[in-house]
Every structure is written in structure tokens, then in C-alpha cells.
Amino acid sequence: KTSYIDVYQIHAWDAQTPPEAWLLTMRELVQAGKIRSVGVSNVTGWQLQKILMLAKDIGVPIASLQTQSG
């Protein structure tokens, strides 16, 4: 009976959707109290760096990383 998600995990890089688009959505969900933080998984090093830089600028708390599986 909770009203929020602790960590919303993004499970893969989507080449069709700019990370700015989903990060802005994540920010709205954090601001609305629906989620507390965001995690990412199955991204390469350069993708992670881009996500982290954008998340910092946009104001999205990235809390976890699940490493890319081979």
C-alpha cells in the first residue's frame, strides 16, 4: 500500500528516444512524489556518462547502476 516507487530502473538504452526525453519524464515523476530515484542498466560507458551529465543538469537523482550483461 505504498504511493511511490523507491527506484525506477531504466533497463536499456533506447536509440529511438533521446535520453533528455525520458529524463524529463523521470524528473516529473520525482517532483510528483511518484518515484524517489532512478536507476539504469545495460548501458555502455559512454551512454552512462551521457545519462549522468544530463541527469545532473535536469535534476534527476540517479541512484543505481546494474552493469551491462554480455
C-alpha positions in Angstrom: 0.0 0.0 0.0 2.7 2.4 -1.0 2.1 5.5 -3.0 5.6 5.7 -4.5 8.4 3.7 -6.1 11.8 3.8 -4.4 13.9 3.2 -7.5 12.5 3.2 -11.1 15.0 1.2 -13.1 15.5 2.0 -16.8 16.6 -1.3 -18.3 18.1 -0.5 -21.7 19.4 2.3 -23.9 16.7 3.3 -26.4 18.3 4.6 -29.6 14.9 5.9 -30.8 14.3 8.1 -27.7 16.7 10.8 -26.7 17.7 10.4 -23.0 16.6 14.0 -22.4 13.0 13.0 -23.1 12.8 10.2 -20.6 14.9 12.0 -18.0 12.4 14.9 -18.2 9.6 12.4 -17.6 11.6 10.9 -14.6 12.0 14.4 -13.2 8.3 15.0 -13.4 7.6 11.7 -11.6 10.2 12.6 -8.9 8.6 16.0 -8.4 5.2 14.5 -8.2 6.4 12.1 -5.5 5.7 9.0 -7.6 9.3 7.8 -7.6 12.2 8.7 -5.4 15.1 8.0 -7.7 16.2 6.4 -11.0 18.4 3.5 -11.8 19.9 2.5 -15.1 21.1 -0.8 -16.5 22.5 -2.4 -19.6 24.2 0.8 -20.9 27.7 1.3 -22.2 30.2 3.6 -20.6 29.6 6.5 -22.9 25.8 6.1 -22.5 26.1 6.1 -18.8 28.3 9.2 -18.9 25.7 11.0 -21.1 22.9 9.9 -18.8 24.7 11.1 -15.7 25.6 14.5 -17.2 22.1 15.1 -18.4 20.5 13.9 -15.2 22.6 16.3 -13.2 21.6 19.2 -15.4 17.9 18.2 -15.4 17.8 17.4 -11.7 17.1 13.7 -11.7 18.6 11.6 -8.9 20.4 8.6 -10.4 20.8 6.1 -7.6 21.9 2.8 -9.1 23.6 1.1 -12.0 23.2 -2.5 -13.0 26.1 -3.4 -15.2 25.7 -4.4 -18.8 25.4 -8.1 -19.3 27.4 -9.8 -22.1 
